Amino acid sequence: MRRERGFTLIEVLLAFAVMSVALLAMSGMMTTAYSTIDRSGEQTAASVLSQQRLESLRNKAFTSSTLNAGTTTETLTGTYAGYSRVTTIVDNTPRTGVKRLTVQTNTPSGISVQSVTYMTTP
């Protein structure tokens, strides 16, 4: 008896099972990839927001009331709704005549980015 070339039902089912397992594994990786991209985007936005705040403070006169020692909290709106920034200014740190400016930006998902700079008397 001569056997015809072709696939049997068992071979086809086995091929579908192997492909299904591979596709399931790939879909799991895609979910992880999307969440990683989201977190990375939020972290980048938080870093940019921190740097923007520091630059706006650095453009103020050293004696400006905006640069008085203390802590302020901003809750952002619009495009950055859900983000918040905490700005802390400390006088005479690490030495006399220096202000330490720290900006911590928090994302909606809880990621926190902190930027620090120093200003000296002119």
C-alpha positions, 0 to 999 in steps of 0.5 A, a space after each residue: 500500500 502506498 501512503 499519500 504525501 500530506 499531513 494527518 489530523 494529529 500533525 495539524 493539531 500538534 502544529 496548531 498547539 505549538 503555534 498557540 503556545 508561541 503566540 501566547 508567550 509573545 502576547 505576554 511579552 507585548 503587555 510587558 513591553 507596553 507597560 515598560 514604555 508607559 513608565 519610561 514615558 512618564 519618567 521622561 516627562 517627570 525629568 523634563 518637568 523637574 528641569 523646567 522648574 529648575 531652569 525657571 528658578 535659576 533665571 530669577 535674581 538670587 535675592 528674589 522672593 521666589 528663591 526664599 527658603 522653604 518648600 512648595 508643592 504644585 499639582 499640575 493640570 492640562 497635559 500633565 494632569 496627575 503630576 505634582 512637583 515639590 520644590 525645596 529651597 535651602 539657604 547656605 547649603 552646602 556653604 554660606 552664600 549658596 542655595 540648594 534647589 531640589 525639585 521632585 516630580 511625581 508621576 500619576 503612577 507613582 514614579 518619582 524623579 528628583 533634580 538638584 542644582 546649586 545657586 551662588 551669590 552673583 
